Amino acid sequence: AVGYIRAASYGFTLGGAVGLAMIDAGEPINKACLQEGEWEIDIAGTRNPAEVSLRPMYDPKMERIKA
């Protein structure tokens, strides 16, 4: 394990689970590392693929909030 999920909920606008994770890699992590890595979340012993993003997955340009 390189980190833990700190908060999770169902994202209705995304149609799936959303979580906030903290990663302890022992060194700084850059955008390339996140994009090139394969990420999984262990839920009760079952590994599930995860998509990692530094930006919000919904309305990243804040267009909806400014409408």
C-alpha positions in Angstrom: 0.0 0.0 0.0 1.3 3.5 -0.9 -1.6 5.4 0.7 -5.1 5.4 2.1 -8.5 6.7 1.1 -9.3 9.5 3.5 -12.9 10.3 2.3 -15.3 8.7 -0.1 -18.8 9.1 -1.4 -20.9 8.5 -4.4 -20.5 11.2 -7.1 -24.0 11.5 -8.7 -22.7 13.8 -11.5 -19.9 11.3 -12.3 -22.1 8.2 -11.9 -19.6 6.4 -9.6 -17.6 6.4 -6.4 -15.3 9.3 -5.7 -12.5 9.3 -3.1 -9.8 11.6 -1.7 -6.6 9.7 -1.2 -3.3 10.5 0.6 -0.2 8.9 -1.0 3.0 8.3 1.0 5.7 7.7 -1.5 8.6 8.9 0.5 9.4 11.5 -2.2 7.6 14.1 -4.2 5.1 12.8 -6.7 4.6 14.7 -10.0 1.9 14.7 -12.6 3.7 12.3 -14.9 4.0 9.8 -12.1 0.3 9.9 -11.5 -0.6 9.6 -15.1 1.8 6.8 -16.0 1.1 4.7 -12.9 -1.5 2.0 -12.6 -3.7 2.7 -9.6 -5.9 0.3 -7.7 -8.0 0.5 -4.6 -8.3 -2.5 -2.3 -11.9 -2.9 -1.1 -12.3 -5.9 1.3 -9.5 -7.8 -0.4 -10.6 -7.1 -4.0 -8.5 -4.7 -6.1 -10.5 -2.3 -8.2 -9.0 0.0 -10.9 -8.9 3.7 -10.1 -8.6 6.8 -12.1 -6.3 9.5 -10.6 -6.7 13.2 -11.2 -5.1 16.4 -9.8 -8.0 18.4 -11.2 -11.7 18.2 -10.4 -13.3 15.5 -12.5 -16.5 17.4 -12.8 -16.5 21.0 -14.2 -12.7 21.5 -14.0 -13.0 24.9 -15.7 -15.7 26.0 -13.2 -18.0 26.9 -16.1 -21.1 25.4 -14.5 -20.6 27.4 -11.2 -20.2 30.7 -13.1 -23.3 30.1 -15.3 
